[in-house]
Amino acid sequence: MEWLNYFLNFFKNDIGELNFLGKAAKIFIIFFVIKIIVRIINTIIDKFLEKQKKTKFSIDERKANTLNGVLKNIVKYVLYFIGFVMVLEMFDINTSSIIATAGIGGLAIGFGAQSLVKDIITGFFILFEDQFAVGDYVTIGNYEGIVEELGVRVTKIRDFSGELHIIPNSNIQIVTNKTRGAMRALVKISVSYEENIDKVVKVLEKVCEEVKSSSESILEGPTILGVTDLGEYEVVLTIVAKTKPMEQWAVERELRKKAKEAFEKENIEIPYPKRVIFGGKEI
């Protein structure tokens, strides 16, 4: 026991209070314990939401992932705020009198946290109004991509080039959500003016039937709208279909591929600019 008392005295001053080294050790212990508690609570949240997905009152997976991130952020902010208050009181700073004097709102303004409060409030409105969720493909201002995280303060979206955009929630004004409801696949096919349009339509109808039978992503169609444009070199026919969210591009690619293969098989010409040069007679 003597060695234990000697070890503890190493962190105290002459009057028995914690010295600088003792306070530093206590701060380390406080935030280390908070970190462990955060991890434990995060694990509980993960298990609870996973269990909730499997019950008869299950929630949508995207909403569950969004709620998961928000709850974890709230837990982290609250616990670290408590740790910060404990550290202030350890240095004999009366935090209760500060809050009582200034009030929570006044304290936030005093620390220049008006934008932080606005971010948090906007984040809650986005969550409860279900404007978008993790995994949705959205356009926010000049940024477009898939939502990776919807936090209390910021929203993170990743575009197709791989860049991650971090947007404060208070800056989100207009959101275009491209994953709610059926999406439209639209393909324009060009053929030469010399081709028989009725024959082309029949070939494309077979293509549409083949693609529809092989794809589970198509909800309606594909439908040939007919001739929709007469260009300089080509006659344009348009095909449309309704698909599951995020699947419209794959359906468009498949329609173009099958149409190209069918045109080659039926000797239907896909137009391209040509230049014919007539030479004069030799003298």
C-alpha positions as CSV (number, residue, x, y, z in Angstrom):
1,M,0.0,0.0,0.0
2,E,2.9,2.3,0.6
3,W,3.9,2.2,-3.0
4,L,0.3,3.1,-4.0
5,N,0.3,6.1,-1.7
6,Y,3.6,7.2,-3.0
7,F,2.3,6.8,-6.6
8,L,-0.8,8.9,-5.8
9,N,1.2,11.6,-4.0
10,F,3.2,12.0,-7.2
11,F,0.1,13.6,-8.7
12,K,-0.6,15.9,-5.7
13,N,0.9,19.0,-4.4
14,D,1.9,19.8,-0.8
15,I,-1.7,20.6,0.3
16,G,-3.1,17.3,-1.2
17,E,-4.7,18.8,-4.3
18,L,-4.0,17.6,-7.9
19,N,-0.9,19.2,-9.4
20,F,-0.6,20.0,-13.1
21,L,0.5,16.4,-13.9
22,G,-2.5,15.0,-11.9
23,K,-4.9,17.3,-13.7
24,A,-3.5,16.3,-17.1
25,A,-3.9,12.6,-16.1
26,K,-7.5,13.2,-14.9
27,I,-8.4,14.9,-18.2
28,F,-6.9,12.0,-20.1
29,I,-8.9,9.5,-18.1
30,I,-12.2,11.6,-18.5
31,F,-12.0,11.6,-22.3
32,F,-10.7,8.1,-22.5
33,V,-13.8,6.9,-20.5
34,I,-16.1,9.0,-22.6
35,K,-14.6,7.5,-25.8
36,I,-15.3,4.0,-24.4
37,I,-18.8,4.9,-23.5
38,V,-19.4,6.4,-27.0
39,R,-18.3,3.2,-28.6
40,I,-20.5,1.1,-26.3
41,I,-23.6,3.3,-27.0
42,N,-22.8,3.2,-30.7
43,T,-22.8,-0.6,-30.6
44,I,-26.1,-0.6,-28.8
45,I,-27.6,1.8,-31.4
46,D,-26.3,-0.5,-34.2
47,K,-27.8,-3.6,-32.7
48,F,-31.1,-1.8,-31.9
49,L,-31.6,-0.6,-35.5
50,E,-30.6,-3.9,-37.0
51,K,-33.2,-5.6,-34.8
52,Q,-35.8,-3.0,-35.7
53,K,-35.3,-3.8,-39.4
54,K,-36.3,-7.4,-38.8
55,T,-39.5,-6.7,-36.9
56,K,-43.0,-6.3,-38.3
57,F,-42.7,-2.5,-37.6
58,S,-39.5,-2.4,-39.6
59,I,-38.2,1.0,-40.9
60,D,-36.7,1.6,-44.3
61,E,-33.0,0.8,-44.5
62,R,-32.0,4.2,-45.7
63,K,-33.9,5.9,-42.9
64,A,-32.3,3.5,-40.4
65,N,-28.9,4.4,-41.7
66,T,-29.7,8.1,-41.5
67,L,-31.1,7.8,-38.0
68,N,-28.1,5.7,-37.0
69,G,-25.7,8.6,-37.9
70,V,-27.8,11.3,-36.2
71,L,-28.1,9.4,-32.9
72,K,-24.4,8.7,-32.8
73,N,-23.6,12.3,-33.4
74,I,-26.0,13.5,-30.7
75,V,-24.5,11.0,-28.2
76,K,-21.0,12.1,-29.1
77,Y,-21.7,15.8,-28.8
78,V,-23.6,15.4,-25.4
79,L,-20.9,13.2,-23.8
80,Y,-18.0,15.4,-24.9
81,F,-19.8,18.5,-23.7
82,I,-20.2,16.9,-20.3
83,G,-16.5,16.0,-20.3
84,F,-15.7,19.6,-21.3
85,V,-17.8,20.9,-18.3
86,M,-16.0,18.5,-16.0
87,V,-12.6,19.8,-17.1
88,L,-13.7,23.4,-16.5
89,E,-15.0,22.6,-13.0
90,M,-11.6,20.9,-12.3
91,F,-10.0,24.3,-12.8
92,D,-12.5,25.9,-10.4
93,I,-14.5,27.5,-13.2
94,N,-18.1,27.7,-12.0
95,T,-20.0,26.5,-15.1
96,S,-23.4,26.5,-13.5
97,S,-23.2,30.2,-12.7
98,I,-22.1,30.9,-16.3
99,I,-25.1,29.1,-17.7
100,A,-27.5,30.6,-15.1
101,T,-26.2,34.1,-15.8
102,A,-26.1,34.0,-19.6
103,G,-28.6,31.2,-20.4
104,I,-27.9,28.5,-22.8
105,G,-29.0,30.6,-25.8
106,G,-26.9,33.5,-24.7
107,L,-23.9,31.3,-24.1
108,A,-24.2,29.9,-27.6
109,I,-24.3,33.4,-29.0
110,G,-21.3,34.4,-26.8
111,F,-19.2,31.6,-28.3
112,G,-20.3,32.7,-31.8
113,A,-22.3,29.5,-32.4
114,Q,-25.3,31.0,-34.2
115,S,-24.5,29.1,-37.4
116,L,-24.0,25.9,-35.4
117,V,-27.4,26.2,-33.9
118,K,-28.9,26.9,-37.3
119,D,-27.1,23.8,-38.8
120,I,-28.5,21.6,-36.0
121,I,-32.1,22.9,-36.4
122,T,-32.0,22.5,-40.2
123,G,-30.6,19.0,-39.8
124,F,-33.5,17.9,-37.6
125,F,-36.0,19.4,-40.1
126,I,-34.3,17.4,-43.0
127,L,-34.5,14.2,-40.9
128,F,-38.1,14.5,-39.7
129,E,-39.5,15.8,-43.0
130,D,-37.6,12.9,-44.8
131,Q,-36.3,15.2,-47.5
132,F,-33.5,12.7,-48.2
133,A,-31.7,9.9,-46.6
134,V,-28.3,8.1,-46.6
135,G,-27.9,6.4,-50.0
136,D,-30.2,8.8,-52.0
137,Y,-28.9,10.4,-55.2
138,V,-29.5,14.1,-54.8
139,T,-28.6,17.5,-56.1
140,I,-27.9,20.2,-53.5
141,G,-27.0,23.6,-55.0
142,N,-24.1,23.0,-57.4
143,Y,-23.3,19.6,-55.9
144,E,-24.7,16.3,-57.1
145,G,-24.0,12.8,-55.7
146,I,-25.0,10.1,-53.3
147,V,-25.6,11.0,-49.7
148,E,-23.0,9.2,-47.5
149,E,-23.9,10.9,-44.2
150,L,-26.7,13.0,-42.8
151,G,-25.4,14.5,-39.6
152,V,-26.8,16.9,-37.1
153,R,-24.5,19.6,-38.4
154,V,-23.4,18.7,-41.9
155,T,-24.4,16.6,-44.9
156,K,-21.8,14.6,-46.9
157,I,-22.4,13.7,-50.5
158,R,-20.0,11.9,-52.9
159,D,-20.1,12.6,-56.6
160,F,-19.3,10.2,-59.4
161,S,-15.7,11.4,-59.6
162,G,-15.2,10.3,-56.0
163,E,-15.0,13.7,-54.5
164,L,-16.6,14.1,-51.1
165,H,-18.6,17.4,-50.6
166,I,-19.3,18.4,-47.0
167,I,-22.2,20.9,-46.8
168,P,-23.4,22.7,-43.6
169,N,-27.1,21.9,-43.1
170,S,-27.9,25.6,-42.9
171,N,-26.7,26.1,-46.5
172,I,-29.1,23.5,-47.9
173,Q,-31.9,25.5,-49.5
174,I,-33.2,23.5,-52.5
175,V,-32.8,19.7,-52.7
176,T,-33.6,17.6,-55.8
177,N,-34.0,13.9,-54.8
178,K,-33.5,11.6,-57.7
179,T,-34.3,8.3,-56.0
180,R,-37.9,8.8,-54.9
181,G,-40.4,6.9,-57.1
182,A,-39.9,5.5,-60.6
183,M,-37.1,7.0,-62.7
184,R,-37.2,7.5,-66.5
185,A,-34.8,5.9,-68.9
186,L,-34.7,7.7,-72.2
187,V,-32.7,6.5,-75.3
188,K,-32.6,8.3,-78.7
189,I,-31.7,6.0,-81.6
190,S,-30.6,7.5,-85.0
191,V,-30.9,5.8,-88.4
192,S,-30.2,6.9,-91.9
193,Y,-32.8,8.6,-94.1
194,E,-32.5,5.7,-96.5
195,E,-33.8,3.1,-94.0
196,N,-37.4,1.9,-93.8
197,I,-38.8,3.3,-90.6
198,D,-41.4,0.6,-90.2
199,K,-38.7,-2.0,-90.3
200,V,-36.6,-0.1,-87.8
201,V,-39.6,0.2,-85.4
202,K,-40.2,-3.6,-85.6
203,V,-36.5,-4.3,-84.9
204,L,-36.5,-1.9,-81.9
205,E,-39.7,-3.5,-80.6
206,K,-37.9,-6.9,-80.5
207,V,-35.0,-5.2,-78.7
208,C,-37.4,-3.7,-76.1
209,E,-39.0,-7.0,-75.4
210,E,-35.7,-8.7,-75.0
211,V,-34.4,-6.1,-72.6
212,K,-37.6,-6.1,-70.6
213,S,-37.6,-9.9,-70.2
214,S,-33.9,-9.9,-69.0
215,S,-34.1,-7.0,-66.6
216,E,-35.8,-6.8,-63.2
217,S,-35.1,-3.1,-63.0
218,I,-37.8,-2.1,-65.5
219,L,-41.2,-1.2,-64.0
220,E,-42.9,0.0,-67.2
221,G,-42.0,-0.2,-70.9
222,P,-39.7,0.2,-72.8
223,T,-42.0,2.0,-75.2
224,I,-41.1,3.3,-78.6
225,L,-42.5,6.9,-79.0
226,G,-41.7,6.9,-82.8
227,V,-39.9,9.5,-84.8
228,T,-39.1,12.5,-82.6
229,D,-36.6,14.4,-84.7
230,L,-35.4,14.9,-88.2
231,G,-31.7,15.8,-88.1
232,E,-29.3,16.9,-90.8
233,Y,-28.0,13.3,-91.3
234,E,-30.5,11.1,-89.4
235,V,-34.0,10.2,-88.4
236,V,-34.2,10.0,-84.6
237,L,-36.5,7.6,-82.7
238,T,-37.0,7.7,-78.9
239,I,-37.5,4.9,-76.4
240,V,-38.7,5.5,-72.9
241,A,-39.1,3.3,-69.8
242,K,-39.8,3.6,-66.1
243,T,-37.2,1.9,-63.9
244,K,-36.3,1.4,-60.2
245,P,-34.4,4.3,-58.7
246,M,-30.7,4.5,-59.7
247,E,-31.2,1.8,-62.4
248,Q,-32.2,4.1,-65.3
249,W,-28.6,4.5,-66.6
250,A,-28.0,0.7,-66.7
251,V,-31.3,0.2,-68.6
252,E,-30.3,3.0,-71.1
253,R,-26.9,1.4,-71.7
254,E,-28.5,-2.0,-72.3
255,L,-31.0,-0.6,-74.8
256,R,-28.3,1.1,-76.8
257,K,-26.1,-2.0,-76.8
258,K,-28.9,-4.3,-77.9
259,A,-30.1,-1.8,-80.6
260,K,-26.6,-1.6,-82.0
261,E,-26.3,-5.4,-82.2
262,A,-29.8,-5.7,-83.8
263,F,-29.0,-3.0,-86.4
264,E,-25.8,-4.8,-87.4
265,K,-27.7,-8.0,-87.8
266,E,-30.4,-6.5,-89.9
267,N,-28.0,-4.3,-91.9
268,I,-29.6,-1.1,-90.7
269,E,-27.3,1.9,-91.1
270,I,-26.5,4.2,-88.2
271,P,-25.8,7.5,-89.8
272,Y,-22.6,9.6,-89.6
273,P,-21.4,12.6,-91.6
274,K,-20.2,11.8,-95.0
275,R,-18.3,13.8,-97.5
276,V,-18.4,13.0,-101.3
277,I,-15.8,14.6,-103.5
278,F,-16.3,14.7,-107.3
279,G,-13.1,15.1,-109.3
280,G,-13.0,17.0,-112.6
281,K,-11.9,15.5,-115.9
282,E,-8.3,15.2,-116.7
283,I,-7.0,17.5,-119.4
